[in-house]
Amino acid sequence: MSPVTERRHPRPADAILLVGGVALLTALGLWARIDLGPLDVAVAVLSVGAAVVQVRRPVAGAFAAAVLAVLSPVATPVATIGALQAAWRGRFRTAAAVAAAGVLAHLLQWRWYPNPALGFEWWALLVVVTYGALLGWGALAKARRRLLISLHERAERAEAEQGRRVAEARAAERRALARDMHDVLANRLSLVATHAGALEFRPDAPPEKVAMAAGVVRDGVHQALEELRQVIGLLREDDEAATGGPVTVADLERLIEESRAAGQTVEVRNALSVAILPPSIGRTAFRVLQEGLTNARKHAAGSPVDLALSGAPGTDLTVELANPLPAQGDAPVVPGSGLGLVGLTERVRLAGGRLDHERGDGRFRLRARLPWPT
């Protein structure tokens, strides 16, 4: 259940507190009465009963308490609390009528229990101010409760909408990765099919040629199986896509140069041991670098970016970017949806790697680790 909800009736603990508080105040009123009579005792008992009625029917209980207040000052606590309950849990017009009934009851009470030391004018002023304060307090508490409920519901809707957008971003990233893998597999399998066809139509080829073609087929199938391992579980679309080749370090350098041409300062530490990256991780590394540079341009325009590339076959390919955090209050140059890192995390995870991003020491760091098979 939501932490802030519109309650028709008080919780059991609140109801016990209400009735117990009225009973205590009524008992104190009886003890303070100098000329205590049977009517006061009867009104005290009925006041506790009116408090019980207020738990389920605050307006009816408040009107009953107002009638009792005419008969004895002992009913004043339950009458004032009833007015507060009506303002807090009922409509304002009804609560105003309850407050007016309470004022009238205490003015009539003066007829039976006057206080010469106070005077009727001051008594009337005190009664009106008290009930006006109770009416305003209850209405304010009711408005605040409804505002909290509205804000909580709005937060829940925003959280649900963000969850939907995150799910859509992950699904889109899965589809994009599936298309990439489809392109790579098509390239591998077409190569396998070409050499297998050569073996079929040239059975008289020299043994060296047959062995070479069989080796190419074997390597191609092995690499295709490695790619298929990453495609399992991904959603694929049957649209046409252009065949893509492997990502090289030159492709990463081209992306860096494009960022530099746009005015972005990029300091690179390249410790890669090869020039061509495996297709299984090359496109993911390219995507990480692209997203990291884009985020730096949007959120920290003009700030230098430190880029570190490292890795070798049999270890992990690491792509790490760091840039200063923007100044407090600075808005992004280009507003973003906040879902780029969500999709990127999903892509890296599906490639068997891990993506971390953090803020600390005045800098934002993005680090991706991708397994690099031998």
Beta strands, then each sheet from edge to edge (+ up, - down):
strand 1: 266-272
strand 2: 305-311
strand 3: 316-324
strand 4: 354-360
strand 5: 363-371
sheet 1: 1+ 2+ 3- 5+ 4-
end
